[in-house]
Amino acid sequence: MVFWRRKKNQKQHEEEQRDDKLLHPEGEPDLELPTEYDAEMDEHTRHEMEETEEEIIEELDEAPVPAHSIEEDAKEAEELSDHTNEGGWLSRLTRGLTKSSNKITKGITDLVTKKKLDQDTLDQLEEVLIEADLGPKTAAKIIDDFAKDRFEKEIDEKEIKTALAGLMSDILAPVAVPLNIEKREDGPFVVLVCGVNGAGKTTTIGKYAYQLRAQGFSVMMAAGDTFRAAAVEQLEEWSKRAGAKFLSKDVGADAAAVAYESYQQAKEQGVDVLLLDTAGRLQNKKNLMEELEKIIRVLKKQNEDIPHATLLVLDATTGQNAFSQLETFKEMVNVTGLIVTKLDGSAKGGVLVGLADQFGMPVHAIGIGEGIEDMQPFRAQDYARSLVGIEF
């Protein structure tokens, strides 16, 4: 058992190195923060804080509201998603987690060759859970709990699945916390969104904006990832679909300036929710940390309570690398919750169980497809049952 774990840890180490190379390519240009403009921005901020709101707004370009109705955008969303008309959320969740559930189900089926649960079966079942990316600690914890009152007793495949789903649900339930958005009298509810490039950050913001608009909130989306023109363009396109206001600056501009101006505009225009995108180049960790710290510092000059939520978007396909990403971003900002994406393209859905067990960080939503309706609030029991292949 000990030897097997050592081999498994080595394998995970190699996978993490591979994932890290994919996430942080060496050839990508460095993130260079403005220097002279930074100083001007801080001075500018101090002056404008002393001016009246009317004087501030006169200097800002107001982003027009796209001429889209919620009904028109809902129809467009249906056309964009292949999944919209293929059953409800539970059906899409089950399909989305097929790769992960197949791995676990096959492992369980291959194990159930005996009527009694012995130590060898427990060891192999633990390996199945680790290969599903729950992580060694979480897998061992689940197996220990699973073995209680069952060791050397007769057991079948259905009972194993049901028991594992229950144990996973117990771990997931405390972190299945919706993000409650509330209209405020002192300005917009500010959501700062972080994550590495490629995690699905921009798409997540777009889907979230659309859903908030459908709930009756007015929304502004701000393009704080100023170093990627494609990210700005993509976010602007999502703002049109969602019927949300949009603010951006030139490529390479100070992200803190975007944060400042977007908050001022949103407050003046009575916008309910401000969704602020950020850069995500971890290979430039020091500069990225300085940029995020500056964004938060500038925001808090306007209102010490903002951002009201800081979300980290994690790509499920990175598996155990998600652990190190969460650790890294926790060092940079006060992460308040997670959104896990791309579960439909991964056999590593178990990573969410490991994250919940090791960090206890609220999981607000999960994504299992490209369609607008394919991001939904996280529900522990539904997820656990789908993960082990229990049909609804």
C-alpha positions in Angstrom: 0.0 0.0 0.0 2.8 2.4 0.9 4.8 1.5 -2.2 1.8 2.0 -4.4 1.1 5.5 -3.0 4.7 6.5 -3.6 4.3 5.5 -7.3 1.1 7.4 -7.5 2.6 10.5 -6.0 5.4 10.4 -8.6 2.9 10.0 -11.3 0.9 13.0 -10.0 4.1 15.0 -9.8 4.8 14.3 -13.5 1.3 15.3 -14.4 1.5 18.5 -12.5 4.8 19.4 -14.3 3.1 18.7 -17.6 0.0 20.8 -16.7 2.2 23.6 -15.5 4.0 23.8 -18.8 0.7 23.9 -20.6 -0.6 26.7 -18.4 2.5 28.7 -18.3 4.3 28.5 -21.7 7.9 29.8 -21.6 7.5 31.7 -24.8 4.7 33.9 -23.8 5.7 37.6 -23.4 6.1 39.0 -19.9 3.4 41.0 -18.2 4.9 44.5 -18.0 3.1 46.8 -15.7 3.0 50.5 -16.6 5.3 52.7 -14.5 4.9 56.3 -15.4 1.2 55.9 -16.0 0.9 54.2 -12.7 2.2 57.2 -10.9 -0.1 59.4 -13.0 -3.0 57.1 -12.1 -2.5 57.4 -8.4 -2.2 61.1 -8.6 -5.2 61.3 -10.8 -7.2 59.2 -8.4 -6.3 61.4 -5.5 -7.4 64.5 -7.4 -10.6 63.0 -8.7 -11.6 61.7 -5.3 -11.7 65.3 -4.2 -13.9 66.4 -7.2 -17.6 66.2 -7.4 -19.2 63.1 -9.1 -20.5 65.4 -11.9 -16.9 66.5 -12.8 -15.7 62.9 -12.8 -18.5 61.6 -15.0 -17.8 64.4 -17.6 -14.4 62.9 -18.2 -15.5 59.4 -18.7 -16.9 57.9 -21.9 -20.2 56.3 -21.2 -20.5 52.8 -22.8 -23.9 52.5 -24.6 -26.3 49.8 -23.6 -26.6 47.3 -26.5 -30.0 47.3 -28.2 -30.9 43.8 -27.1 -33.8 42.6 -25.2 -33.6 39.7 -22.7 -36.1 37.8 -24.8 -34.0 38.2 -28.0 -30.8 37.2 -26.2 -32.5 34.1 -24.7 -33.5 33.0 -28.2 -29.9 33.6 -29.4 -28.5 31.6 -26.4 -30.7 28.6 -27.4 -29.2 28.8 -30.9 -25.7 29.0 -29.5 -26.0 25.9 -27.2 -26.4 22.4 -28.5 -27.5 21.3 -25.0 -30.3 23.7 -24.3 -33.1 21.5 -25.6 -31.6 18.2 -24.5 -33.2 17.9 -21.1 -32.9 19.8 -17.9 -29.8 20.6 -15.8 -29.6 17.2 -14.2 -29.5 15.5 -17.7 -26.8 17.9 -18.9 -24.8 17.5 -15.6 -24.9 13.7 -16.0 -23.7 13.9 -19.6 -21.1 16.5 -18.7 -19.6 14.3 -16.1 -19.6 11.2 -18.2 -15.8 11.0 -18.6 -15.3 11.3 -14.9 -18.1 8.9 -13.9 -17.0 6.3 -16.5 -13.6 6.2 -15.0 -15.0 5.6 -11.5 -17.8 3.2 -12.6 -15.4 1.0 -14.6 -13.0 0.9 -11.6 -15.8 -0.2 -9.3 -17.2 -2.8 -11.7 -13.7 -4.3 -12.2 -13.3 -4.6 -8.4 -16.6 -6.2 -7.5 -15.6 -9.8 -8.1 -16.0 -10.9 -4.5 -19.0 -10.8 -2.2 -17.0 -9.6 0.8 -15.1 -6.3 1.2 -11.5 -7.1 2.0 -8.4 -5.0 2.3 -7.2 -5.6 -1.2 -10.5 -4.3 -2.6 -10.3 -1.2 -0.4 -6.8 -0.5 -1.6 -7.8 -0.8 -5.2 -10.9 1.3 -4.6 -8.7 4.0 -3.1 -6.6 3.9 -6.3 -9.7 4.4 -8.4 -10.6 7.6 -6.4 -7.1 8.9 -6.7 -7.1 8.4 -10.5 -10.3 10.3 -10.6 -8.3 13.3 -9.1 -9.8 13.4 -5.6 -6.2 13.5 -4.3 -4.5 11.0 -2.0 -5.7 12.6 1.3 -9.3 12.9 0.3 -9.4 9.4 -1.2 -7.9 7.9 1.9 -10.4 9.7 4.1 -13.4 8.5 2.0 -12.1 4.9 2.0 -11.6 4.9 5.8 -15.2 6.1 6.3 -16.5 3.7 3.7 -14.8 0.7 5.4 -16.5 1.4 8.7 -19.2 -1.2 9.4 -18.6 -2.7 5.9 -15.3 -4.5 6.2 -15.5 -8.2 5.6 -19.2 -7.9 4.9 -21.0 -8.7 1.7 -21.4 -5.7 -0.7 -22.4 -5.1 -4.3 -21.7 -2.5 -6.9 -24.9 -0.5 -6.3 -24.2 -0.3 -2.6 -20.6 0.9 -3.3 -21.8 3.7 -5.6 -24.5 4.8 -3.2 -22.1 4.9 -0.2 -19.4 6.7 -2.1 -21.9 9.3 -3.4 -23.1 9.9 0.1 -19.6 10.3 1.5 -18.6 12.7 -1.3 -21.9 14.6 -0.8 -21.0 15.1 2.8 -17.7 16.7 1.8 -19.3 18.8 -0.9 -22.4 20.0 0.9 -20.7 22.6 3.2 -19.1 24.4 0.2 -22.2 24.4 -2.0 -23.0 28.0 -1.3 -24.8 30.3 -3.9 -23.3 33.7 -4.5 -26.0 36.0 -3.2 -26.1 39.3 -5.1 -27.9 42.1 -3.4 -28.8 45.6 -4.7 -27.0 48.2 -2.6 -27.7 51.8 -1.9 -24.0 52.9 -1.8 -23.0 51.7 -5.3 -22.8 48.5 -7.3 -22.2 45.0 -5.9 -18.6 44.5 -7.1 -17.4 41.0 -8.2 -13.7 40.7 -9.0 -13.0 37.6 -11.2 -9.5 36.0 -11.2 -8.0 32.9 -12.9 -5.2 31.8 -15.2 -5.5 32.5 -18.9 -7.5 29.7 -20.5 -9.5 28.8 -17.5 -12.7 30.1 -19.0 -12.8 33.4 -17.0 -14.2 35.6 -19.8 -16.9 33.1 -20.8 -17.8 32.7 -17.1 -18.3 36.4 -16.7 -20.4 36.6 -19.8 -22.7 33.7 -18.7 -23.0 35.2 -15.2 -23.9 38.6 -16.6 -26.5 37.1 -18.8 -28.1 35.2 -15.9 -28.0 38.3 -13.7 -29.7 40.3 -16.4 -32.4 37.6 -16.6 -32.9 37.9 -12.9 -33.6 41.6 -13.3 -30.2 43.1 -12.3 -28.5 45.8 -14.3 -24.9 44.8 -15.0 -21.7 46.4 -16.2 -18.7 44.3 -17.4 -15.2 45.8 -17.2 -12.3 44.5 -19.2 -9.5 44.5 -16.7 -7.3 42.0 -18.6 -5.8 44.8 -20.7 -2.9 42.8 -22.0 -4.9 40.6 -24.3 -6.9 42.2 -27.0 -8.8 39.0 -27.7 -10.0 38.9 -24.1 -11.4 42.5 -24.4 -13.1 41.7 -27.6 -14.6 38.5 -26.3 -15.9 40.2 -23.2 -17.5 43.0 -25.2 -19.3 40.4 -27.4 -20.6 38.8 -24.3 -21.8 42.1 -23.0 -23.9 42.5 -26.1 -25.4 39.1 -25.7 -26.2 39.8 -22.1 -27.5 43.3 -22.6 -24.9 44.6 -20.1 -22.9 47.8 -20.2 -19.3 47.5 -21.1 -16.1 49.5 -20.3 -12.6 49.0 -21.6 -9.4 50.9 -22.3 -6.6 50.6 -24.8 -4.5 47.4 -24.8 -1.7 47.7 -22.3 -3.6 50.3 -20.2 -3.5 50.3 -16.4 -6.0 47.7 -15.2 -6.5 49.8 -12.0 -7.7 52.6 -14.2 -10.3 50.3 -15.6 -11.4 49.3 -12.1 -11.6 52.9 -11.0 -13.5 54.2 -14.0 -15.9 51.3 -14.2 -16.8 51.6 -10.5 -17.4 55.4 -10.9 -19.6 54.9 -14.0 -21.5 52.0 -12.5 -22.2 54.0 -9.3 -23.3 57.1 -11.2 -25.5 55.2 -13.6 -27.2 53.2 -10.8 -25.9 49.8 -12.1 -26.6 46.9 -9.7 -23.6 44.7 -10.4 -20.1 45.3 -11.6 -18.2 42.3 -13.0 -14.5 43.0 -13.3 -12.2 40.8 -15.3 -8.5 40.6 -14.5 -5.3 39.3 -16.1 -4.1 35.8 -15.3 -0.5 35.1 -16.2 1.0 33.1 -13.4 4.4 32.9 -15.0 4.6 36.6 -14.1 3.5 36.0 -10.5 5.2 39.0 -9.0 3.8 41.5 -11.5 0.4 39.9 -11.4 0.3 40.1 -7.7 1.2 43.8 -7.8 -1.5 44.5 -10.4 -4.2 42.7 -8.4 -3.1 44.4 -5.2 -3.3 47.8 -6.9 -6.7 47.1 -8.4 -8.0 46.3 -4.9 -6.3 49.3 -3.4 -7.9 51.7 -5.9 -11.3 50.1 -5.4 -11.1 50.4 -1.7 -10.3 54.1 -2.1 -13.9 54.4 -3.5 -15.5 52.1 -0.9 -13.6 50.1 1.7 -16.1 47.3 1.4 -15.3 46.4 -2.2 -14.8 44.1 -3.9 -17.8 42.4 -2.3 -16.8 39.0 -3.8 -13.5 37.8 -5.3 -14.1 34.7 -7.5 -11.4 32.3 -8.7 -12.3 30.4 -12.0 -10.7 27.0 -12.1 -10.4 24.7 -15.2 -11.3 21.1 -14.2 -9.2 19.7 -17.0 -6.0 20.8 -15.1 -6.8 18.2 -12.4 -4.5 18.4 -9.4 -2.9 21.6 -10.8 -6.1 23.3 -9.6 -4.8 22.9 -6.0 -1.7 24.9 -6.7 -3.6 27.6 -8.6 -5.9 28.1 -5.6 -3.0 28.3 -3.2 -1.3 30.9 -5.5 -4.3 33.1 -5.9 -5.0 32.9 -2.2 -1.6 34.5 -1.6 -2.5 37.4 -4.0 -6.1 38.2 -3.1 -8.8 37.3 -0.6 -10.5 34.6 -2.7 -14.1 34.3 -1.4 -15.4 31.6 -3.8 -14.8 29.3 -6.7 -16.4 28.6 -10.1 -15.2 25.3 -11.7 -15.4 25.2 -15.5 -15.0 22.6 -18.4 -16.2 19.6 -16.4 -17.7 18.3 -19.6 -14.3 17.9 -21.2 -12.5 16.3 -18.3 -12.2 12.9 -16.6 -11.0 14.8 -13.6 -14.3 15.8 -12.0 -13.2 14.4 -8.7 -10.8 17.3 -8.2 -13.8 19.3 -7.0 -14.2 16.9 -4.1 -10.5 17.2 -3.2 -10.7 21.0 -3.3 -13.7 21.0 -1.0 -12.1 18.7 1.4 -8.7 20.4 1.6 -9.7 24.1 1.3 -13.4 24.3 2.3 -13.7 27.2 -0.2 -17.3 28.0 -1.3 -18.1 26.6 -4.8 -20.7 29.0 -6.2 -21.2 27.4 -9.7 -19.9 24.8 -12.1 -19.8 24.8 -15.9 -20.4 21.7 -18.1 -20.7 23.2 -21.6 -20.5 26.2 -23.8 -24.1 27.2 -23.6 -25.3 30.0 -21.4 -27.5 27.6 -19.4 -24.5 25.2 -18.9 -23.3 27.2 -15.9 -25.5 26.6 -12.8 -25.3 26.9 -9.1 -23.3 24.0 -7.5 -25.5 21.3 -5.8 -23.5 18.8 -3.8 -25.8 15.8 -3.9 -26.5 16.0 -7.6 -22.8 16.4 -8.4 -21.8 13.4 -6.2 -24.4 11.1 -7.7 -23.5 12.1 -11.2 -19.8 11.6 -10.5 -20.2 8.0 -9.5 -22.6 7.2 -12.3 -25.9 7.0 -10.4 -28.7 7.7 -12.8 -31.5 10.1 -11.8 
